[in-house]
């Protein structure tokens, strides 16, 4: 039988429930009646694991209700959940870089080596697809992340790779002003200077992976605006 995993996003007034791998989404009020309804539905599904994110105590009653009904429940630290997503995004980046490197070698290789590279590329592409599925499950399974991704993706040239990099590796987005965010990413220009001498301004430091993702998005946007 297919394993069923359920994620529950707990807020003050409601519970947003994501069922994987079916993709079903359920929303119930965070009340006694809502919990009774949710427990009844989840018992029918017979999940292997139900994960709640710790939200300052709001999850306590929900976890108690689910555990009391004999359902397998775990409360996860939000920092650990984000770290898991960041690890997946970093792994995806590594695989993409490996694919790029092998394609460069393929251009210079003889026929026998090209066969070896071809086999490796197929393996890497399968692994990339698997990691993409894991990332998709994590992001789309969280109502908060899903809402943030939909907002980011509404910007021209911002696709899943960029939006998910921002969600995983720039959690401060939306809580800091634009100057603070620019400095955090390493996009705030600063000048080399000593006494009366002042050199050219340049950018650097910050979160390199985020800056690279935004740079690629800017390149796409520049082409988009020319059309």
Number of C-alpha atoms within 10 A of each C-alpha: 3 9 10 15 18 22 22 23 20 23 14 11 10 15 23 19 23 24 20 19 13 10 12 11 16 13 14 16 17 20 15 12 11 15 19 14 13 21 20 13 12 16 13 8 13 13 18 13 14 22 18 22 20 17 16 9 9 15 20 14 14 22 19 13 17 21 15 12 14 11 19 16 21 16 15 13 13 13 11 11 14 17 14 15 22 20 15 19 22 16 15 20 16 13 16 15 12 15 20 13 11 17 16 11 14 18 9 10 14 10 10 8 12 17 13 12 18 14 10 15 18 12 12 17 14 12 14 19 12 13 17 18 12 14 22 16 16 19 21 18 24 19 19 12 17 17 13 17 21 14 12 19 17 10 11 13 19 21 15 16 16 20 23 24 22 23 21 21 21 17 11 13 14 10 9 11 10 12 10 15 18 16 17 20 21 19 21 18 12 14 11 10 11 8 5 5 7 10 10 9 11 12 14 14 12 16 15 14 15 19 20 13 16 20 14 14 17 15 11 14 15 12 10 11 8 6 5
